[in-house]
């Protein structure tokens, strides 16, 4: 039987819901009095890249569980491979976790802080005859390891005496041997059906400068050796990992039991997989270094920093993670579910602004040349407290080029010759003439307006089917708008046919830059009506989508906006589904 719970951990909801299987385990452990009822979790990233949305799920789960049960969650860097680690990655990870809303005061730890203790425990296993120094090279180790269907065979160095192993380990520690020449391996069982138990490596020789320990060490612990020791040192109660570590759990348990030290419980859950997305760190690095994107924080990337720059909010990510839940089996989530969570959040809080992305000039011939009307526009129809703002209306306007057709079909309810539409918050306008240049391109529309329809209503009761957004040409603010779409054009970019590369699936239309967009002059006033935890200005461009002000604004000399998400899911239609 599965229990129900209130306040499931960080999304702010008090609605009752069923416990996920991880919460049920914790509930049962607390009832049994394990760890005196404590709950202590950790988020243990390797600082070899930026975090992605899959990490956001893990962060939300680990920190959320600690919050829910009045416990503690640590951010612990598994900095055991100095070749791939950089301070830039450490800084970005800290920033991401804090941006998601979690307090890291006195909660940041590093595996490198425990290097001496790990080494001392390694010596303990050698003395107990449970670890040995092996001289096989990497290729020989693979050969001796066997396969899934064939048992491995013992290393010829497996039966070295304790004193010889201690001497060799000490000399490895002192830097007497070259990289890759020796490893320290656990002595478990080369015939085990679990490949992870076939005498796994504990230490490898690596003469590399560490970002935090410098040249103090030239041997570094392997992840499987370090992982459980870190959990033990920090007195973690529930060590929550993704499913690929399920087969590693017997090794996690073996190391802790062999040492006889504090033993947390490892629990595995399904990682977050999204279609139209790659989340392999190796592939994310390739996207960045190969110039396929503009950097780790490119808004097309699945990185947390990319999502942040795109305008996604921490609330939207937490809601998404809560709604997809925590499962025991891997499955791929449709990207549309994330986009839905983003829309739902922004719809409630994002102020509305009129912006014309692909402008076409409209001249209202019967409107006085020097007159300017100040019209009331609603800041957010979902939030009455957001109030209204003044929007200037003048003789010359901009509308979207797509809102006019010279020969419109029957169900085209926007502007065309002789057609009347409503200008939002303003007047009814009728198109009288389309002006073309020498090449036959429409460059201007000549229209008339009905002064009696101020505010968008007709006193005689006539109806119009089309309502257009617009910007006064005289008052317009120039802006650059970046339209981001899915980075990949296929659902599974990891799957490639013979002769293809996974980068062949990059969507050539994933970014379109519009440099001549026009904004209403009071866009900043509208944007400032909403407060966001990260101080990023987010707005809805009416009839277009949700957008976030980009940091490039500071150097571009004009507002630069990134499209966060469209107003509705149009991808199925685009993809021909």
C-alpha positions as CSV (number, residue, x, y, z in Angstrom):
1,X,0.0,0.0,0.0
2,X,1.3,3.4,-0.9
3,X,0.8,6.3,1.5
4,X,-0.4,9.8,0.7
5,X,1.6,12.9,1.6
6,X,1.3,16.7,1.8
7,X,4.0,19.1,0.7
8,X,5.9,16.8,-1.6
9,X,9.2,18.7,-1.5
10,X,9.8,22.1,-2.9
11,X,7.0,22.9,-5.4
12,X,5.0,24.8,-2.8
13,X,1.8,22.7,-3.2
14,X,-0.1,21.4,-0.2
15,X,-2.3,19.1,-2.2
16,X,-2.2,15.5,-1.1
17,X,-0.6,13.0,-3.5
18,X,0.9,9.5,-3.5
19,X,4.4,9.1,-2.3
20,X,6.9,8.1,-4.9
21,X,8.9,4.9,-4.2
22,X,12.0,6.8,-2.8
23,X,9.8,8.7,-0.4
24,X,8.1,5.4,0.6
25,X,11.6,3.9,1.4
26,X,12.5,6.9,3.5
27,X,9.1,6.8,5.3
28,X,9.7,3.1,6.1
29,X,13.2,3.7,7.3
30,X,12.1,6.5,9.6
31,X,9.4,4.4,11.1
32,X,11.9,1.6,11.6
33,X,14.2,4.1,13.4
34,X,17.1,3.8,11.0
35,X,19.7,6.5,11.3
36,X,17.6,7.9,14.3
37,X,15.1,9.2,11.8
38,X,17.6,11.4,10.1
39,X,17.4,12.2,6.4
40,X,20.7,13.4,4.8
41,X,21.1,13.4,1.0
42,X,23.6,14.7,-1.4
43,X,23.9,15.9,-5.0
44,X,27.4,14.7,-6.3
45,X,28.2,16.2,-9.7
46,X,31.5,15.7,-11.4
47,X,32.9,19.2,-12.3
48,X,33.7,18.3,-15.9
49,X,30.9,20.2,-17.6
50,X,27.8,22.3,-17.0
51,X,24.7,20.8,-15.4
52,X,21.8,19.9,-17.6
53,X,18.0,19.5,-17.0
54,X,18.6,15.9,-16.0
55,X,20.7,17.2,-13.1
56,X,17.8,19.6,-12.3
57,X,15.6,16.6,-11.6
58,X,18.2,15.1,-9.3
59,X,18.8,18.4,-7.5
60,X,15.1,18.8,-7.0
61,X,14.7,15.3,-5.7
62,X,17.7,15.3,-3.3
63,X,17.2,18.8,-2.0
64,X,13.5,18.5,-2.0
65,X,13.6,15.3,0.1
66,X,15.9,17.0,2.6
67,X,13.5,19.9,2.9
68,X,10.5,17.7,3.3
69,X,11.9,15.7,6.1
70,X,13.7,18.5,7.9
71,X,17.0,17.0,6.9
72,X,20.1,18.2,5.0
73,X,21.3,17.9,1.5
74,X,25.0,18.6,0.5
75,X,26.4,19.7,-2.8
76,X,29.5,17.5,-3.2
77,X,31.9,17.8,-6.1
78,X,33.3,14.4,-7.1
79,X,36.6,16.0,-8.2
80,X,38.6,12.8,-8.7
81,X,39.6,13.3,-12.3
82,X,41.8,16.5,-12.6
83,X,42.3,16.0,-16.4
84,X,38.6,16.9,-17.1
85,X,37.9,19.3,-14.3
86,X,37.9,23.1,-14.3
87,X,37.1,25.8,-11.8
88,X,34.6,27.2,-14.4
89,X,32.5,24.1,-14.1
90,X,32.6,24.3,-10.3
91,X,31.5,27.9,-10.3
92,X,28.7,27.2,-12.8
93,X,27.4,24.2,-10.8
94,X,27.2,26.3,-7.6
95,X,25.4,29.1,-9.5
96,X,22.9,26.6,-11.0
97,X,22.0,25.0,-7.7
98,X,21.5,28.4,-6.0
99,X,19.5,29.7,-9.0
100,X,17.1,26.7,-8.5
101,X,16.5,28.1,-5.0
102,X,18.5,25.9,-2.7
103,X,20.7,27.1,0.2
104,X,24.3,26.0,0.0
105,X,25.5,27.7,3.2
106,X,28.0,25.3,4.8
107,X,26.8,22.6,2.5
108,X,29.5,22.5,-0.2
109,X,32.0,19.6,0.0
110,X,34.7,18.1,-2.3
111,X,35.9,14.5,-2.7
112,X,39.4,16.0,-2.7
113,X,38.9,16.9,0.9
114,X,38.9,13.2,1.7
115,X,41.8,12.0,-0.4
116,X,44.0,11.2,2.6
117,X,41.2,9.3,4.4
118,X,40.5,7.4,1.2
119,X,44.1,6.4,0.9
120,X,44.3,5.3,4.5
121,X,41.3,3.1,3.9
122,X,43.0,1.7,0.8
123,X,46.0,0.8,2.9
124,X,43.6,-0.9,5.3
125,X,42.2,-3.1,2.6
126,X,45.7,-4.0,1.4
127,X,46.6,-5.0,4.9
128,X,43.5,-7.2,5.1
129,X,44.4,-8.9,1.9
130,X,41.5,-7.4,0.1
131,X,43.4,-5.2,-2.4
132,X,46.5,-5.5,-4.5
133,X,48.7,-3.6,-6.9
134,X,48.3,-4.8,-10.5
135,X,50.8,-4.2,-13.3
136,X,48.5,-5.1,-16.2
137,X,48.0,-2.3,-18.6
138,X,44.5,-1.2,-19.7
139,X,44.3,-3.5,-22.6
140,X,45.4,-6.5,-20.6
141,X,42.9,-5.7,-17.8
142,X,40.1,-5.8,-20.4
143,X,41.4,-9.2,-21.7
144,X,41.6,-10.7,-18.2
145,X,38.2,-9.3,-17.2
146,X,36.2,-11.6,-19.4
147,X,32.8,-10.9,-20.9
148,X,29.1,-11.0,-19.9
149,X,29.1,-14.7,-20.9
150,X,32.6,-15.7,-20.0
151,X,34.3,-15.5,-16.5
152,X,37.4,-13.4,-16.1
153,X,40.7,-14.8,-15.0
154,X,42.9,-13.7,-12.1
155,X,45.7,-11.2,-12.7
156,X,49.1,-12.7,-12.4
157,X,49.8,-10.1,-9.7
158,X,46.7,-10.9,-7.6
159,X,48.6,-13.0,-5.1
160,X,51.3,-10.6,-4.3
161,X,52.1,-10.5,-0.6
162,X,50.8,-7.7,1.7
163,X,54.2,-6.1,2.3
164,X,55.0,-6.0,-1.5
165,X,51.6,-4.4,-2.2
166,X,52.1,-1.8,0.6
167,X,55.5,-1.0,-0.8
168,X,54.2,-0.6,-4.4
169,X,51.2,1.4,-3.3
170,X,53.5,3.8,-1.3
171,X,55.7,4.2,-4.3
172,X,52.7,4.9,-6.5
173,X,51.7,7.5,-4.1
174,X,55.2,9.1,-4.2
175,X,55.1,9.3,-8.0
176,X,57.8,6.7,-8.9
177,X,55.8,5.1,-11.7
178,X,54.5,6.5,-15.0
179,X,50.8,7.0,-15.8
180,X,48.9,3.8,-16.5
181,X,51.7,1.5,-15.4
182,X,50.0,0.2,-12.3
183,X,46.6,0.3,-10.5
184,X,45.3,-0.7,-7.1
185,X,42.5,-3.2,-7.5
186,X,40.1,-4.7,-5.0
187,X,40.4,-8.5,-4.6
188,X,36.8,-9.7,-5.0
189,X,35.8,-12.3,-7.6
190,X,36.9,-12.5,-11.2
191,X,34.1,-15.1,-11.9
192,X,31.3,-12.9,-10.6
193,X,28.4,-12.5,-13.1
194,X,28.4,-8.8,-12.1
195,X,31.3,-7.3,-14.1
196,X,31.7,-4.6,-11.5
197,X,32.9,-7.1,-8.9
198,X,35.7,-8.5,-11.1
199,X,38.6,-6.9,-9.2
200,X,37.7,-3.3,-9.9
201,X,40.3,-0.6,-9.9
202,X,40.5,1.6,-6.9
203,X,43.4,3.9,-7.8
204,X,45.1,4.8,-11.1
205,X,48.4,6.7,-11.6
206,X,47.8,10.2,-13.0
207,X,50.5,12.9,-12.9
208,X,48.1,15.8,-13.3
209,X,47.7,19.0,-11.3
210,X,44.4,19.1,-9.4
211,X,42.3,22.3,-9.3
212,X,42.2,22.2,-5.4
213,X,45.1,19.9,-4.3
214,X,47.6,21.0,-6.8
215,X,50.5,18.5,-7.1
216,X,49.9,16.8,-3.7
217,X,48.7,13.7,-5.4
218,X,49.6,11.7,-8.4
219,X,47.2,8.8,-7.8
220,X,43.5,9.4,-7.9
221,X,40.6,7.3,-6.7
222,X,38.1,5.7,-9.1
223,X,34.5,6.8,-8.8
224,X,33.2,3.4,-7.5
225,X,35.8,3.5,-4.7
226,X,35.3,7.1,-3.8
227,X,31.5,7.3,-4.0
228,X,30.6,5.2,-1.0
229,X,33.5,6.5,1.1
230,X,32.3,10.1,0.5
231,X,28.8,9.1,1.5
232,X,30.1,7.4,4.6
233,X,32.2,10.4,5.7
234,X,29.3,12.8,5.3
235,X,26.9,10.5,7.1
236,X,24.5,10.3,4.2
237,X,21.4,8.3,4.9
238,X,20.0,7.8,1.4
239,X,22.4,7.9,-1.5
240,X,20.2,8.5,-4.5
241,X,21.6,7.6,-7.9
242,X,20.3,7.1,-11.4
243,X,19.6,3.6,-12.7
244,X,23.0,3.0,-14.4
245,X,24.4,2.7,-10.9
246,X,22.1,-0.2,-9.9
247,X,24.7,-2.8,-11.0
248,X,27.3,-0.9,-9.1
249,X,25.4,-1.1,-5.8
250,X,26.9,-4.5,-4.8
251,X,30.4,-2.9,-5.1
252,X,29.3,0.2,-3.1
253,X,28.1,-2.2,-0.4
254,X,31.2,-4.4,-0.6
255,X,33.7,-1.6,-0.1
256,X,31.8,-0.2,3.0
257,X,31.3,-3.7,4.5
258,X,35.0,-4.6,3.9
259,X,36.1,-1.5,5.7
260,X,33.4,-1.9,8.4
261,X,32.4,1.8,8.3
262,X,29.2,3.8,8.3
263,X,27.0,2.4,5.6
264,X,24.3,4.5,3.8
265,X,21.6,3.1,1.6
266,X,21.9,3.5,-2.1
267,X,18.7,3.9,-4.1
268,X,18.4,4.1,-7.9
269,X,15.8,6.1,-9.9
270,X,15.2,6.7,-13.5
271,X,17.1,9.6,-15.0
272,X,15.3,12.3,-17.0
273,X,15.4,11.6,-20.8
274,X,13.9,14.2,-23.2
275,X,13.3,13.7,-26.9
276,X,14.8,16.2,-29.4
277,X,17.6,16.6,-26.9
278,X,21.1,15.2,-26.0
279,X,22.3,15.2,-22.4
280,X,25.5,13.3,-22.6
281,X,28.3,15.5,-21.3
282,X,30.5,14.3,-24.0
283,X,28.0,15.4,-26.7
284,X,27.3,18.7,-24.9
285,X,31.0,19.5,-24.9
286,X,31.2,18.6,-28.6
287,X,28.4,21.0,-29.3
288,X,30.2,23.8,-27.5
289,X,33.8,23.1,-28.8
290,X,32.6,22.3,-32.3
291,X,30.9,25.7,-32.6
292,X,27.5,24.2,-33.1
293,X,26.1,26.5,-30.4
294,X,27.3,29.8,-28.9
295,X,28.4,28.3,-25.6
296,X,27.3,26.3,-22.6
297,X,24.5,28.8,-21.9
298,X,23.2,28.9,-25.4
299,X,19.4,28.9,-25.0
300,X,19.1,25.9,-27.3
301,X,21.1,23.8,-24.9
302,X,19.6,21.5,-22.3
303,X,21.9,22.9,-19.7
304,X,20.5,24.7,-16.7
305,X,22.4,27.8,-17.7
306,X,21.0,27.6,-21.2
307,X,17.4,27.2,-19.9
308,X,18.0,30.2,-17.6
309,X,19.2,32.4,-20.4
310,X,16.3,31.3,-22.5
311,X,14.0,32.6,-19.7
312,X,12.8,29.4,-18.1
313,X,12.1,30.0,-14.4
314,X,13.2,27.8,-11.4
315,X,9.5,27.4,-10.6
316,X,8.8,26.0,-14.1
317,X,11.6,23.5,-13.8
318,X,10.6,22.4,-10.3
319,X,7.0,22.0,-11.4
320,X,8.0,19.9,-14.4
321,X,10.2,17.7,-12.3
322,X,7.4,17.2,-9.8
323,X,4.9,16.4,-12.5
324,X,6.9,13.8,-14.3
325,X,7.6,12.1,-11.0
326,X,10.2,9.6,-9.8
327,X,10.2,6.2,-11.4
328,X,12.2,2.9,-11.3
329,X,12.3,2.5,-15.1
330,X,13.8,4.8,-17.8
331,X,11.4,6.4,-20.3
332,X,11.7,9.3,-22.6
333,X,9.6,12.4,-21.8
334,X,8.2,14.5,-24.6
335,X,9.8,17.9,-24.7
336,X,6.3,19.4,-25.0
337,X,5.6,18.5,-21.3
338,X,8.5,20.8,-20.3
339,X,7.2,23.5,-22.6
340,X,3.8,23.2,-21.1
341,X,5.1,23.7,-17.6
342,X,7.0,26.8,-18.8
343,X,3.9,28.3,-20.4
344,X,1.8,27.7,-17.4
345,X,4.2,29.5,-15.2
346,X,4.9,32.4,-17.5
347,X,1.2,32.8,-18.4
348,X,0.4,33.6,-14.7
349,X,3.3,36.0,-14.1
350,X,4.7,37.5,-17.4
351,X,3.5,41.0,-18.2
352,X,2.1,41.6,-21.7
353,X,3.9,43.8,-24.2
354,X,3.2,44.6,-27.9
355,X,6.1,43.8,-30.2
356,X,6.2,43.6,-33.9
357,X,8.9,41.2,-35.0
358,X,8.7,41.5,-38.8
359,X,7.4,45.0,-39.3
360,X,5.2,46.4,-42.1
361,X,4.3,50.1,-41.9
362,X,0.7,51.2,-41.8
363,X,-0.3,54.8,-42.4
364,X,-3.7,55.8,-41.2
365,X,-4.6,58.5,-43.7
366,X,-7.6,60.0,-41.8
367,X,-5.7,60.2,-38.5
368,X,-4.3,63.7,-37.6
369,X,-0.6,63.9,-38.3
370,X,0.4,65.4,-34.9
371,X,-2.1,63.6,-32.7
372,X,-1.0,60.9,-30.2
373,X,-3.6,58.9,-28.2
374,X,-2.6,57.4,-24.9
375,X,-4.5,54.1,-24.7
376,X,-4.9,51.8,-21.7
377,X,-3.4,48.3,-22.1
378,X,-3.7,45.5,-19.7
379,X,-0.5,44.3,-18.2
380,X,-1.6,40.8,-17.4
381,X,-5.2,39.5,-17.9
382,X,-4.3,36.6,-15.5
383,X,-3.4,39.0,-12.7
384,X,-5.7,42.0,-12.0
385,X,-3.2,43.4,-9.6
386,X,-0.7,44.0,-12.4
387,X,-2.8,47.0,-13.5
388,X,-2.5,48.8,-16.9
389,X,-0.1,50.9,-18.8
390,X,-0.4,53.7,-21.4
391,X,0.4,52.8,-25.0
392,X,0.8,55.6,-27.6
393,X,-1.2,55.4,-30.9
394,X,-0.3,57.6,-33.8
395,X,-0.8,58.1,-37.6
396,X,1.9,55.6,-38.5
397,X,2.1,52.2,-37.0
398,X,3.9,48.9,-37.5
399,X,2.1,45.6,-37.8
400,X,3.4,42.1,-38.5
401,X,4.0,41.5,-42.1
402,X,2.2,38.1,-41.8
403,X,-0.9,39.9,-40.7
404,X,-1.6,41.2,-44.2
405,X,-2.4,39.3,-47.4
406,X,-3.1,40.9,-50.7
407,X,-5.3,38.1,-51.8
408,X,-6.4,36.4,-48.5
409,X,-8.2,33.1,-48.3
410,X,-11.7,32.9,-46.8
411,X,-10.6,32.0,-43.3
412,X,-7.8,34.6,-43.1
413,X,-9.2,37.0,-40.5
414,X,-6.5,39.5,-40.5
415,X,-5.9,42.5,-42.8
416,X,-6.4,42.6,-46.5
417,X,-7.7,45.1,-49.1
418,X,-11.0,46.4,-48.0
419,X,-10.9,44.4,-44.8
420,X,-11.6,45.8,-41.3
421,X,-9.7,44.6,-38.2
422,X,-9.4,45.7,-34.6
423,X,-6.1,47.2,-33.5
424,X,-5.7,45.9,-29.9
425,X,-6.7,48.4,-27.2
426,X,-7.2,51.0,-30.0
427,X,-9.5,51.4,-33.1
428,X,-11.1,49.6,-36.0
429,X,-8.9,50.0,-39.1
430,X,-9.7,49.3,-42.7
431,X,-7.1,48.7,-45.4
432,X,-7.6,50.9,-48.5
433,X,-4.3,50.4,-50.4
434,X,-1.1,48.4,-50.5
435,X,1.9,50.4,-51.6
436,X,4.7,48.5,-53.5
437,X,8.3,49.2,-54.4
438,X,9.7,48.9,-57.9
439,X,10.3,45.1,-57.3
440,X,6.7,44.6,-56.4
441,X,7.2,44.1,-52.7
442,X,4.6,45.6,-50.3
443,X,6.3,48.3,-48.3
444,X,3.4,50.2,-46.8
445,X,-0.4,49.9,-46.2
446,X,-2.7,52.9,-46.4
447,X,-5.7,52.5,-44.1
448,X,-8.4,54.5,-42.4
449,X,-9.7,54.3,-38.9
450,X,-13.1,54.7,-37.2
451,X,-12.7,57.3,-34.3
452,X,-15.9,56.0,-32.7
453,X,-14.2,52.6,-31.9
454,X,-11.7,53.8,-29.4
455,X,-10.8,51.1,-27.0
456,X,-11.6,48.4,-29.6
457,X,-15.4,48.4,-29.4
458,X,-17.9,49.6,-32.0
459,X,-20.9,51.7,-30.7
460,X,-23.1,50.4,-33.6
461,X,-22.4,46.8,-32.6
462,X,-20.6,45.7,-35.7
463,X,-18.2,42.8,-35.3
464,X,-14.7,42.1,-36.7
465,X,-13.0,38.8,-36.5
466,X,-9.4,39.9,-36.5
467,X,-7.5,41.6,-33.7
468,X,-3.9,42.7,-34.5
469,X,-1.1,43.9,-32.2
470,X,0.8,47.0,-33.3
471,X,3.4,49.5,-32.3
472,X,3.4,53.3,-32.9
473,X,6.2,54.0,-35.5
474,X,6.9,57.3,-33.9
475,X,7.5,55.8,-30.5
476,X,8.9,52.4,-31.4
477,X,12.0,51.0,-29.7
478,X,14.3,49.0,-31.9
479,X,15.1,45.6,-30.7
480,X,16.8,42.3,-31.6
481,X,14.7,39.2,-31.2
482,X,16.1,35.6,-31.2
483,X,13.7,32.9,-32.1
484,X,14.9,29.6,-30.6
485,X,13.5,26.3,-31.5
486,X,14.5,22.7,-30.8
487,X,18.1,22.1,-31.4
488,X,17.5,18.7,-33.1
489,X,15.1,17.9,-35.9
490,X,14.6,14.2,-34.8
491,X,13.2,12.7,-31.7
492,X,16.3,10.7,-30.9
493,X,19.4,12.5,-32.1
494,X,21.5,9.8,-30.4
495,X,20.3,7.3,-33.0
496,X,22.3,7.6,-36.3
497,X,22.2,5.6,-39.5
498,X,25.3,4.3,-41.1
499,X,27.4,7.1,-42.6
500,X,25.7,9.7,-40.4
501,X,27.0,11.7,-37.4
502,X,24.6,12.6,-34.6
503,X,25.4,16.3,-35.3
504,X,23.7,15.8,-38.8
505,X,20.4,16.0,-36.9
506,X,21.0,19.6,-35.7
507,X,18.0,21.6,-36.7
508,X,19.1,24.3,-39.2
509,X,16.2,26.5,-38.1
510,X,16.9,26.2,-34.4
511,X,17.9,29.9,-34.3
512,X,16.5,32.8,-36.3
513,X,17.7,36.3,-35.5
514,X,15.3,39.2,-36.2
515,X,17.3,42.5,-36.0
516,X,14.6,44.9,-36.9
517,X,11.9,44.2,-34.3
518,X,9.8,47.1,-32.9
519,X,8.7,47.3,-29.3
520,X,6.1,49.6,-27.6
521,X,8.0,52.3,-25.7
522,X,6.7,51.2,-22.3
523,X,8.0,47.7,-22.5
524,X,10.3,48.2,-19.6
525,X,7.6,49.6,-17.4
526,X,5.5,46.5,-18.1
527,X,8.4,44.2,-17.5
528,X,9.1,45.7,-14.2
529,X,5.6,45.0,-13.0
530,X,6.6,41.4,-12.3
531,X,9.3,40.3,-9.9
532,X,11.4,37.3,-10.6
533,X,13.7,35.5,-8.2
534,X,16.7,35.8,-10.6
535,X,16.0,39.4,-11.7
536,X,15.6,38.4,-15.3
537,X,13.0,40.5,-17.2
538,X,10.4,38.2,-18.8
539,X,7.4,39.3,-20.9
540,X,4.8,37.9,-23.2
541,X,4.9,39.5,-26.7
542,X,1.2,39.4,-27.5
543,X,0.2,36.8,-30.0
544,X,3.8,35.7,-30.4
545,X,5.2,34.0,-27.3
546,X,7.1,34.4,-24.1
547,X,10.5,36.2,-24.2
548,X,13.4,37.0,-21.8
549,X,15.7,39.9,-21.9
550,X,19.2,38.7,-22.8
551,X,22.5,39.8,-21.2
552,X,23.7,40.8,-24.7
553,X,21.5,43.9,-24.3
554,X,24.3,45.5,-22.3
555,X,26.6,45.5,-25.3
556,X,24.1,45.5,-28.2
557,X,22.9,49.0,-27.5
558,X,19.3,47.9,-27.8
559,X,17.1,45.3,-26.1
560,X,17.9,41.7,-27.1
561,X,15.2,39.2,-26.4
562,X,15.3,35.4,-26.4
563,X,12.1,33.5,-27.1
564,X,11.5,31.2,-24.2
565,X,8.5,29.3,-25.6
566,X,5.7,29.9,-28.1
567,X,2.1,30.6,-26.9
568,X,1.1,27.0,-27.9
569,X,2.7,23.8,-29.0
570,X,3.1,24.1,-32.8
571,X,5.9,21.5,-33.2
572,X,3.6,18.6,-34.0
573,X,2.2,20.6,-37.0
574,X,5.7,21.6,-38.0
575,X,7.0,18.1,-37.8
576,X,4.1,16.8,-39.9
577,X,2.6,14.7,-37.0
